[in-house]
């Protein structure tokens, strides 16, 4: 494994015959996720290249329809089985509540009520029996959460929810870091073993951010209506960005390019176009 301090290898993705799509934090906005998946489907039909979708986690909590968002994730993984769900910290707490129940109190402080309401209807009081009911009724959701990845490497890219500890190799990361790291990763200047594609830390304004070592896709969709996706053409290794907007359209989005003296991590356009 290449050390975390070295420059990324220029590994190509030419043998995939697919388009790689990474989607930022959803947080219960099934409406926005449905729009992006429809766009991916149409793009696949036009290009005749199957999609490989990487959900960057935090599918549930805060927004109005966590259940619907999880339905879309499950359907996408079945339809395009090379796709992956990367576990987010909110997904982790939801999974725990349905299984081991070690962090239920913490989850209730971080958005559980909206998730439970989307599965069971609104209530003034949810119980452990309610959690058992969800587990029994939505076995496919539990299965997808239990099989979710902590990180995935594809060519020169590493997909993860929050980021990585820059002082540790990709295959020796702590759970707390891949789920929740912020400043130690975000503020690190210098090339890493891979370009890290992540969510978790919302950007203001809601635009994707590209530095020399990371691509950030959390555009705070639950509050901004902007759910963002990076699309990598595996023939050219060229990256384009698309986001939803309040009108229901999907737009080609110009990212914020942050050159900290080391260049930027991808070849991407700076135009905007409405689809």
N, C-alpha and C positions, 0 to 999 in steps of 0.2 A: 504494500500500500504506500502511495506517495505521501510524504510528510505534509503536515498541515501548513507548513511555511513555504512550500515550493509552489512554482507556477503551475496552473492546471495543464494537463496534457490535452493536446488538440485531438481528442478521440472523435472520430466521425460516427454518424448514426445511419450510414447509407444502407445498411442491410435490413433496416426495420420495415421498409415499405409501409410506413405509417406516418401520421401526423400526431405529434405529442402536444397535448393540451393540459396546462396546469391551471387550476381554478382556485382562487383565494377564498377566504373565510366566508361561509354562507350564513351562519347564525339564523337558521329558520326561515330564510327568504326563499322558499320553494318557487315563488313566482319568477324571481330573477334567475335562479338556477335552471328552471325549465326553459327560459328564453335562451340561455347560453347553450344548453344541450341541443336545442332545436337548431341553433346556428351551426354547431359542430356537425350535426347530422346532415344539414344542407351542404356544408363545405365538403364533407366526406363524399356525398353523392356527386358533386361537381368535379372533385379531384380524383375520385375513384381510389382513395387511400383511406384505409380504416383508421379510426381514431384510437389513440391510447391516452385515456384521461387520467390525470393525477389530481385527485381532490386533496387540497392541502390542509384539510381538517377544520375543526369547529363547524361542523354541519348543524349542530343543535344549539339551543338556548338563545334567549333574548328575543329573537324574531317570532312571528306568529305561527309558523307552520314547520316545526322541526320534524314532525312525523312525515309530512309531504316531502321535505328535503331528503330525509333518509330513504323514502320510497324511491326517489329519483336516483340516489346513489346506488341502491341495490339493483335497480333496473339497468343502470349503465354498466355496472360490473358484470352483470349477466350477459348483456348484449355485446359488450366489447371486453372480453375477459382478460386482456392484457392491461386493462386499467387498474388503478390502485386507489384505495383510501389511505391517506396518511393520518394517523391518529392525532387529533388536537386535544388540548387540555380540557375543553368542555366535553368532547366526545369521551375522553378518558373517565371523567367524573360520572357521566351518564352511564357508561358501561359498568363502572364500579357499583353504581346504585342498583343496577339490575342484576348484579352477580354477587360480589363479595361484600358490598355495603360497608366499606371502611371510611368513605369520605362523604356520606350522604349529607351531613350537616353543612359541609363546605359547599357542596353542590347547590343546596337550597339558597345559599347566600350569593350564588353566581349565575342565576338565571333558570333554575329548575322549574319554577312555576309555569313559565310559558311553554316549556317542553312538555310537562305533564298535562297541561290543558290541551295541547295539540293532540295528544294520544287519548285522553280520557274525557275531555270536556272540562269546562271551568268548574272550579270548586273552591270553597274557602278553606278546605283542609284535606290534604293528601296523606295517605298512610302507607305503611310498608306493604299492605295488601295490594294497594294500587300498583306499586312497583312490580310485585309478583304477577299481577294481571298483564302488565305490559310485556314482561318477559315471556309469558305463556302465549299471548296473542301475536306477538311480533318476533317470532323466532328468527326470521331472516334478518331483521335489524340487529339482533343480538349477535348472530353469527358473523355478520359483516364487521361489527365493532370488534369482536374478538379476534378476527383475522386481519385487522388493520395493521399496516406497517408503521414502524417508527420513522424509517427513512428508506428511500429508494435511490439507487445510483443508476443512471442511464447515460452512457458516454461521458461527457465532461460535466454533466449536471447531477446535483444531489438534491432530491426533493424531500422536504421535511416541513413540519408545521411551523415551529418557532425559529429554528436555526440550529447552529452547532457551537460547541465550545471550540474556539480557534486553536487552543493549546492541546487538543486531543485529536487523534486520528478519527476519521469518520466511523470506523467500526468499533470504537471504544468510547461512545458517548453516553452520558448519564441521562436517565429518563427525564429528570426534572429539566435538563437543558433542552432536549429536543422538543419538549412540550411547552416550555415557558421562558427560555432565555431571551433577554433583550439586549441591554447595553453592552455586555462583554462581547457579544456577537455583532450587533449593529454598528458599534463604534470601532471595530477592528479594521485597520487599514493594512492592506497587503493581500496578495493572492493566496488562495487556499488550494487544497488538493482538487477541489471541484468548485464550480459555480453553484452556489446554494440558492435554490428556488424555494421561497417560503412565504408564509402569511404571518398571522398572530399580532403584528405591530401595525396598527392602522396608520395610513399616511394621510397627511393634510397638506394641500388639497387631495382629494381622492384620486390619485394617479399612481400607476406603477412606478417603482424606483429601481434604477439600475446603477450599481457601482462596479468596481473592478472584481468584486468577489461574491456579489449576491444580487438577486432579483426579487423584489418585495411586491407581493400581489394582494395584500389586505387593504382594500379601499373602504372599509367600514360599511359594508353593504346594508346592514340592518338599519342604519340611520341615513345613508346617503342615496340609496337606490342604485349605487354603482358597484356591481359585482364584476371583478376583473379576471381576465384569463390571458395567459401567455400561450401562444401557438408556435411550435417549433417545426419548421419544415425539415424533415430528416434527410432530404436530398441535399439541401444547401446549407443546413445548420443556421438558417436565418430565422430570426424571431420576430413575431408581430404580436401586438397587444390589442385586445378587444374588451369593451366594457358595456354593460347595460346602462340605460339612462332612464329618466323619469317618464319619457314618452313611450317606453317599451321597445325602443330600437336597440340594436347592438352597433356600437361605433368602433372603428379602428382608432385606437388611442395612442397618442404620443407619450412615451414615458418620460419621467424626469431622469436625466442622465447626470450622475454625480461623479465627476472625474476628480479623484483625490490624488492626482499625480501618477496614477497607475493605469490610466485608460478606463474603458468600460467593458463589461463582460460579454456583450452581445452586439451583433450587427442588426440594428433595428431601424425602421423608418421613423421619420418625424412628422409625417402628414396625418391628417385626420379625415376620415371618410365615413359617411353614414350608410349602414346596411339595413 
